[in-house]
């Protein structure tokens, strides 16, 4: 964005006595007033003071009614303030002035995405990339939409385009890795997660994702190292704490696993995955009473959590409650657990 810096006028050097002064009129033009307010709005955007930014962009528009960039940025500020209908209205006004304003097309797409109108979002992403086929954020968002739809192959192709146009796009590398992981390409996913981290070493969720890939490949020590990085950046990252606990459990570090699950639950008390993992840890410790208690908590929090029924069934069987075990495994099977079905077939009538 072009910034106009206004330099104050100095005193004129006239031949007059010391007590005489001359007042110079320094009134700004409407365009200059508009630019000043616009620049102030941009500065407020960097500070995430979106309401004040909206005021400044509105002021800019009052001085310059055809200021498409001010409409576009007011739309962006309203988007950040979650006023999505108002943001779409501003983007429409920007486009009425400048029909090839790609930022307005993309902003409109983002706003439609935020209100779950994905067809409209995709339509405006297409308009964006038709005008500018290097607009990496548009390809990235289209990749995200296709990822959510389960079309990982197409998502990867869109992330490819985003990265081709922005070589240091850490988020695109991270999300392409996730698409590769969902497609079964764990090795490719690891490469992309590591690339994302090399670009942005503070990308805590990329470390977590990398850890999960390594854990899936049986490298629990490497997974723990990645989770440690994630947690060092974001100490309240309960997902990484839970995942690190799972890796420790795989290495039979029961105390370490339980400590991590407990830490995750202190941050997010209703985190059912950590509750169920607690049950798994106590089963491995052969403390079946505690395992049952934790499985109960998980089921109370989520009555359809199949894995918790499996764990409670195992604990009940070890406590000689065969009928209760079979009841739980049947329930797990009803909720889609292959493990529950296998236990039911193997141990129950």
ROVO-329757 format. One record per residue (C-alpha): x, y, z; residue number from 1. Coordinates in nm, 2 decimals. Layout:
BEGIN
<r <X; Y; Z>; NUM>
...
% end
This chain:
BEGIN
<r <0.00; 0.00; 0.00>; 1>
<r <0.13; 0.35; -0.08>; 2>
<r <0.17; 0.58; 0.21>; 3>
<r <0.17; 0.95; 0.18>; 4>
<r <0.39; 1.13; 0.44>; 5>
<r <0.29; 1.49; 0.50>; 6>
<r <0.57; 1.72; 0.59>; 7>
<r <0.48; 2.02; 0.80>; 8>
<r <0.54; 2.36; 0.65>; 9>
<r <0.82; 2.57; 0.82>; 10>
<r <0.82; 2.95; 0.88>; 11>
<r <0.90; 3.16; 0.58>; 12>
<r <1.22; 3.36; 0.61>; 13>
<r <1.09; 3.72; 0.56>; 14>
<r <1.26; 4.05; 0.65>; 15>
<r <1.05; 4.17; 0.94>; 16>
<r <1.11; 4.24; 1.31>; 17>
<r <1.11; 3.96; 1.57>; 18>
<r <0.76; 4.04; 1.71>; 19>
<r <0.60; 4.01; 1.36>; 20>
<r <0.46; 3.67; 1.26>; 21>
<r <0.30; 3.53; 0.94>; 22>
<r <0.04; 3.25; 0.97>; 23>
<r <0.05; 3.00; 0.69>; 24>
<r <-0.27; 2.82; 0.60>; 25>
<r <-0.19; 2.44; 0.60>; 26>
<r <-0.53; 2.29; 0.52>; 27>
<r <-0.50; 1.95; 0.36>; 28>
<r <-0.69; 1.85; 0.04>; 29>
<r <-0.97; 1.59; 0.07>; 30>
<r <-0.74; 1.33; -0.10>; 31>
<r <-0.47; 1.40; 0.16>; 32>
<r <-0.71; 1.37; 0.45>; 33>
<r <-0.84; 1.04; 0.30>; 34>
<r <-0.48; 0.90; 0.27>; 35>
<r <-0.40; 1.00; 0.63>; 36>
<r <-0.71; 0.83; 0.77>; 37>
<r <-0.65; 0.53; 0.54>; 38>
<r <-0.29; 0.49; 0.66>; 39>
<r <-0.40; 0.53; 1.02>; 40>
<r <-0.65; 0.25; 0.96>; 41>
<r <-0.38; 0.03; 0.82>; 42>
<r <-0.16; 0.09; 1.13>; 43>
<r <-0.46; 0.00; 1.36>; 44>
<r <-0.51; -0.32; 1.16>; 45>
<r <-0.15; -0.43; 1.24>; 46>
<r <-0.24; -0.37; 1.61>; 47>
<r <-0.56; -0.57; 1.57>; 48>
<r <-0.77; -0.28; 1.68>; 49>
<r <-1.03; -0.35; 1.43>; 50>
<r <-1.31; -0.12; 1.55>; 51>
<r <-1.09; 0.18; 1.55>; 52>
<r <-0.95; 0.08; 1.21>; 53>
<r <-1.31; 0.07; 1.08>; 54>
<r <-1.36; 0.43; 1.20>; 55>
<r <-1.05; 0.54; 1.02>; 56>
<r <-1.14; 0.37; 0.70>; 57>
<r <-1.49; 0.52; 0.73>; 58>
<r <-1.33; 0.86; 0.77>; 59>
<r <-1.11; 0.80; 0.46>; 60>
<r <-1.42; 0.72; 0.26>; 61>
<r <-1.60; 1.03; 0.38>; 62>
<r <-1.32; 1.24; 0.22>; 63>
<r <-1.29; 1.02; -0.09>; 64>
<r <-1.61; 0.83; -0.17>; 65>
<r <-1.45; 0.64; -0.46>; 66>
<r <-1.16; 0.51; -0.25>; 67>
<r <-1.19; 0.14; -0.33>; 68>
<r <-0.89; 0.04; -0.11>; 69>
<r <-1.05; 0.20; 0.19>; 70>
<r <-1.37; 0.00; 0.13>; 71>
<r <-1.17; -0.31; 0.08>; 72>
<r <-0.97; -0.27; 0.40>; 73>
<r <-1.28; -0.17; 0.59>; 74>
<r <-1.42; -0.50; 0.47>; 75>
<r <-1.11; -0.68; 0.60>; 76>
<r <-1.15; -0.51; 0.94>; 77>
<r <-1.51; -0.60; 0.96>; 78>
<r <-1.42; -0.96; 0.86>; 79>
<r <-1.17; -0.97; 1.15>; 80>
<r <-1.44; -0.83; 1.38>; 81>
<r <-1.67; -1.11; 1.26>; 82>
<r <-1.92; -0.87; 1.10>; 83>
<r <-1.93; -1.09; 0.79>; 84>
<r <-2.24; -0.94; 0.61>; 85>
<r <-2.10; -0.59; 0.66>; 86>
<r <-1.76; -0.71; 0.52>; 87>
<r <-1.93; -0.85; 0.21>; 88>
<r <-2.11; -0.52; 0.16>; 89>
<r <-1.78; -0.33; 0.17>; 90>
<r <-1.62; -0.57; -0.07>; 91>
<r <-1.91; -0.52; -0.31>; 92>
<r <-1.86; -0.14; -0.29>; 93>
<r <-1.49; -0.18; -0.36>; 94>
<r <-1.57; -0.39; -0.66>; 95>
<r <-1.83; -0.14; -0.79>; 96>
<r <-1.55; 0.11; -0.80>; 97>
<r <-1.27; -0.12; -0.92>; 98>
<r <-1.41; -0.44; -1.08>; 99>
<r <-1.06; -0.61; -1.09>; 100>
<r <-0.98; -0.56; -0.72>; 101>
<r <-0.85; -0.91; -0.64>; 102>
<r <-0.82; -0.84; -0.27>; 103>
<r <-1.19; -0.76; -0.26>; 104>
<r <-1.28; -1.08; -0.45>; 105>
<r <-1.07; -1.28; -0.21>; 106>
<r <-1.20; -1.10; 0.09>; 107>
<r <-1.55; -1.17; -0.02>; 108>
<r <-1.46; -1.54; -0.07>; 109>
<r <-1.32; -1.55; 0.29>; 110>
<r <-1.64; -1.39; 0.43>; 111>
<r <-1.86; -1.65; 0.25>; 112>
<r <-1.64; -1.92; 0.39>; 113>
<r <-1.68; -1.78; 0.74>; 114>
<r <-2.07; -1.80; 0.71>; 115>
<r <-2.04; -2.16; 0.56>; 116>
<r <-2.15; -2.05; 0.21>; 117>
<r <-1.87; -2.26; 0.05>; 118>
<r <-2.02; -2.26; -0.31>; 119>
<r <-2.01; -1.88; -0.31>; 120>
<r <-1.67; -1.89; -0.16>; 121>
<r <-1.53; -2.11; -0.44>; 122>
<r <-1.70; -1.89; -0.70>; 123>
<r <-1.51; -1.58; -0.57>; 124>
<r <-1.19; -1.77; -0.54>; 125>
<r <-1.22; -1.86; -0.90>; 126>
<r <-1.27; -1.49; -0.99>; 127>
<r <-0.97; -1.40; -0.79>; 128>
<r <-0.73; -1.65; -0.96>; 129>
<r <-0.88; -1.57; -1.30>; 130>
<r <-0.77; -1.21; -1.26>; 131>
<r <-0.44; -1.30; -1.08>; 132>
<r <-0.32; -1.66; -1.12>; 133>
<r <-0.04; -1.59; -0.87>; 134>
<r <-0.28; -1.51; -0.58>; 135>
<r <-0.15; -1.78; -0.34>; 136>
<r <-0.40; -1.72; -0.06>; 137>
<r <-0.68; -1.81; -0.29>; 138>
<r <-0.53; -2.14; -0.39>; 139>
<r <-0.46; -2.21; -0.02>; 140>
<r <-0.82; -2.15; 0.08>; 141>
<r <-0.95; -2.36; -0.20>; 142>
<r <-0.72; -2.64; -0.08>; 143>
<r <-0.86; -2.60; 0.26>; 144>
<r <-1.22; -2.63; 0.13>; 145>
<r <-1.13; -2.95; -0.06>; 146>
<r <-0.94; -3.09; 0.24>; 147>
<r <-1.26; -3.05; 0.45>; 148>
<r <-1.46; -3.22; 0.17>; 149>
<r <-1.22; -3.52; 0.18>; 150>
<r <-1.08; -3.46; -0.17>; 151>
<r <-0.72; -3.48; -0.06>; 152>
<r <-0.58; -3.52; -0.40>; 153>
<r <-0.74; -3.20; -0.53>; 154>
<r <-0.65; -3.02; -0.20>; 155>
<r <-0.28; -3.12; -0.26>; 156>
<r <-0.29; -2.98; -0.61>; 157>
<r <-0.42; -2.64; -0.48>; 158>
<r <-0.16; -2.63; -0.20>; 159>
<r <0.10; -2.70; -0.48>; 160>
<r <-0.02; -2.38; -0.66>; 161>
<r <-0.01; -2.18; -0.34>; 162>
<r <0.35; -2.29; -0.27>; 163>
<r <0.46; -2.24; -0.63>; 164>
<r <0.35; -1.87; -0.60>; 165>
<r <0.48; -1.83; -0.24>; 166>
<r <0.78; -2.04; -0.17>; 167>
<r <0.79; -1.96; 0.21>; 168>
<r <0.42; -2.03; 0.27>; 169>
<r <0.45; -2.23; 0.59>; 170>
<r <0.08; -2.28; 0.64>; 171>
<r <0.04; -2.43; 0.29>; 172>
<r <0.33; -2.67; 0.36>; 173>
<r <0.16; -2.77; 0.69>; 174>
<r <-0.18; -2.83; 0.53>; 175>
<r <-0.04; -3.01; 0.23>; 176>
<r <0.14; -3.24; 0.47>; 177>
<r <-0.19; -3.31; 0.64>; 178>
<r <-0.36; -3.39; 0.31>; 179>
<r <-0.07; -3.62; 0.23>; 180>
<r <-0.11; -3.79; 0.57>; 181>
<r <-0.48; -3.84; 0.50>; 182>
<r <-0.38; -3.99; 0.17>; 183>
<r <-0.15; -4.24; 0.34>; 184>
<r <0.17; -4.06; 0.23>; 185>
<r <0.33; -4.04; 0.58>; 186>
<r <0.68; -3.99; 0.44>; 187>
<r <0.57; -3.70; 0.22>; 188>
<r <0.38; -3.55; 0.51>; 189>
<r <0.69; -3.56; 0.73>; 190>
<r <0.89; -3.38; 0.46>; 191>
<r <0.63; -3.10; 0.43>; 192>
<r <0.59; -3.06; 0.81>; 193>
<r <0.96; -3.03; 0.84>; 194>
<r <0.96; -2.77; 0.56>; 195>
<r <0.69; -2.57; 0.73>; 196>
<r <0.89; -2.57; 1.06>; 197>
<r <1.21; -2.47; 0.88>; 198>
<r <1.02; -2.16; 0.74>; 199>
<r <0.85; -2.08; 1.07>; 200>
<r <1.01; -2.24; 1.37>; 201>
<r <0.73; -2.11; 1.60>; 202>
<r <0.46; -2.31; 1.41>; 203>
<r <0.37; -2.51; 1.71>; 204>
<r <0.09; -2.72; 1.55>; 205>
<r <0.33; -2.83; 1.27>; 206>
<r <0.55; -2.98; 1.54>; 207>
<r <0.25; -3.16; 1.68>; 208>
<r <0.15; -3.29; 1.34>; 209>
<r <0.51; -3.40; 1.27>; 210>
<r <0.51; -3.59; 1.60>; 211>
<r <0.19; -3.77; 1.52>; 212>
<r <0.33; -3.88; 1.18>; 213>
<r <0.64; -4.01; 1.35>; 214>
<r <0.44; -4.19; 1.61>; 215>
<r <0.23; -4.36; 1.34>; 216>
<r <0.55; -4.48; 1.18>; 217>
<r <0.66; -4.63; 1.52>; 218>
<r <0.92; -4.36; 1.60>; 219>
<r <0.79; -4.27; 1.94>; 220>
<r <1.11; -4.12; 2.06>; 221>
<r <1.12; -3.89; 1.76>; 222>
<r <0.75; -3.81; 1.82>; 223>
<r <0.82; -3.71; 2.18>; 224>
<r <1.09; -3.48; 2.06>; 225>
<r <0.85; -3.31; 1.82>; 226>
<r <0.58; -3.28; 2.09>; 227>
<r <0.83; -3.13; 2.33>; 228>
<r <0.90; -2.86; 2.07>; 229>
<r <0.53; -2.79; 2.03>; 230>
<r <0.47; -2.77; 2.41>; 231>
<r <0.78; -2.55; 2.46>; 232>
<r <0.63; -2.29; 2.22>; 233>
<r <0.27; -2.33; 2.36>; 234>
<r <0.27; -2.47; 2.71>; 235>
<r <-0.11; -2.49; 2.72>; 236>
<r <-0.13; -2.70; 2.41>; 237>
<r <-0.33; -2.98; 2.56>; 238>
<r <-0.35; -3.17; 2.22>; 239>
<r <0.03; -3.21; 2.21>; 240>
<r <0.03; -3.30; 2.58>; 241>
<r <-0.22; -3.58; 2.51>; 242>
<r <-0.03; -3.69; 2.21>; 243>
<r <0.30; -3.70; 2.39>; 244>
<r <0.13; -3.90; 2.66>; 245>
<r <0.03; -4.15; 2.39>; 246>
<r <0.38; -4.18; 2.26>; 247>
<r <0.51; -4.23; 2.62>; 248>
<r <0.25; -4.50; 2.67>; 249>
<r <0.37; -4.68; 2.36>; 250>
<r <0.72; -4.68; 2.52>; 251>
<r <0.56; -4.82; 2.85>; 252>
<r <0.64; -4.50; 3.03>; 253>
<r <0.32; -4.52; 3.23>; 254>
<r <0.40; -4.25; 3.49>; 255>
<r <0.51; -4.01; 3.21>; 256>
<r <0.20; -4.09; 3.01>; 257>
<r <-0.04; -4.04; 3.30>; 258>
<r <0.13; -3.71; 3.39>; 259>
<r <0.08; -3.58; 3.04>; 260>
<r <-0.28; -3.69; 3.02>; 261>
<r <-0.34; -3.52; 3.36>; 262>
<r <-0.17; -3.20; 3.24>; 263>
<r <-0.40; -3.20; 2.93>; 264>
<r <-0.71; -3.24; 3.15>; 265>
<r <-0.60; -2.96; 3.38>; 266>
<r <-0.60; -2.73; 3.08>; 267>
<r <-0.92; -2.88; 2.92>; 268>
<r <-1.12; -3.07; 3.19>; 269>
<r <-1.37; -3.21; 2.94>; 270>
<r <-1.11; -3.35; 2.70>; 271>
<r <-1.25; -3.70; 2.64>; 272>
<r <-0.96; -3.83; 2.44>; 273>
<r <-0.73; -3.77; 2.74>; 274>
<r <-0.99; -3.94; 2.97>; 275>
<r <-1.00; -4.24; 2.76>; 276>
<r <-0.62; -4.25; 2.73>; 277>
<r <-0.60; -4.24; 3.11>; 278>
<r <-0.81; -4.56; 3.10>; 279>
<r <-0.57; -4.71; 2.85>; 280>
<r <-0.27; -4.63; 3.07>; 281>
<r <-0.43; -4.78; 3.38>; 282>
<r <-0.52; -5.10; 3.18>; 283>
<r <-0.15; -5.13; 3.09>; 284>
<r <-0.06; -5.07; 3.45>; 285>
<r <-0.31; -5.35; 3.54>; 286>
<r <-0.50; -5.11; 3.76>; 287>
<r <-0.84; -5.21; 3.63>; 288>
<r <-1.05; -5.03; 3.89>; 289>
<r <-0.89; -4.69; 3.79>; 290>
<r <-0.92; -4.78; 3.43>; 291>
<r <-1.30; -4.84; 3.47>; 292>
<r <-1.33; -4.50; 3.65>; 293>
<r <-1.16; -4.31; 3.37>; 294>
<r <-1.36; -4.49; 3.10>; 295>
<r <-1.68; -4.40; 3.30>; 296>
<r <-1.57; -4.04; 3.29>; 297>
<r <-1.51; -4.05; 2.92>; 298>
<r <-1.85; -4.21; 2.85>; 299>
<r <-2.02; -3.95; 3.07>; 300>
<r <-1.86; -3.68; 2.86>; 301>
<r <-1.93; -3.85; 2.53>; 302>
<r <-2.19; -4.13; 2.54>; 303>
<r <-2.09; -4.24; 2.18>; 304>
<r <-1.71; -4.27; 2.23>; 305>
<r <-1.66; -4.62; 2.11>; 306>
<r <-1.30; -4.65; 2.23>; 307>
<r <-1.41; -4.58; 2.59>; 308>
<r <-1.66; -4.87; 2.58>; 309>
<r <-1.38; -5.09; 2.45>; 310>
<r <-1.15; -4.99; 2.73>; 311>
<r <-1.42; -5.03; 3.00>; 312>
<r <-1.50; -5.37; 2.86>; 313>
<r <-1.14; -5.48; 2.89>; 314>
<r <-1.12; -5.35; 3.24>; 315>
<r <-1.45; -5.52; 3.34>; 316>
<r <-1.33; -5.85; 3.19>; 317>
<r <-1.02; -5.84; 3.39>; 318>
<r <-1.23; -5.77; 3.70>; 319>
<r <-1.43; -6.09; 3.61>; 320>
<r <-1.74; -5.89; 3.50>; 321>
<r <-1.79; -6.09; 3.18>; 322>
<r <-2.15; -5.97; 3.13>; 323>
<r <-2.05; -5.61; 3.17>; 324>
<r <-1.76; -5.65; 2.94>; 325>
<r <-1.97; -5.80; 2.66>; 326>
<r <-2.23; -5.53; 2.70>; 327>
<r <-1.96; -5.26; 2.66>; 328>
<r <-1.80; -5.43; 2.36>; 329>
<r <-2.14; -5.46; 2.19>; 330>
<r <-2.20; -5.10; 2.25>; 331>
<r <-1.86; -5.01; 2.10>; 332>
<r <-1.95; -5.22; 1.80>; 333>
<r <-2.28; -5.04; 1.76>; 334>
<r <-2.08; -4.71; 1.75>; 335>
<r <-1.86; -4.84; 1.47>; 336>
<r <-1.56; -4.99; 1.65>; 337>
<r <-1.39; -5.28; 1.47>; 338>
<r <-1.21; -5.36; 1.79>; 339>
<r <-1.54; -5.38; 1.98>; 340>
<r <-1.68; -5.61; 1.71>; 341>
<r <-1.37; -5.84; 1.74>; 342>
<r <-1.40; -5.86; 2.11>; 343>
<r <-1.77; -5.94; 2.09>; 344>
<r <-1.71; -6.22; 1.84>; 345>
<r <-1.42; -6.36; 2.04>; 346>
<r <-1.55; -6.35; 2.39>; 347>
<r <-1.93; -6.31; 2.39>; 348>
<r <-2.22; -6.54; 2.28>; 349>
% end
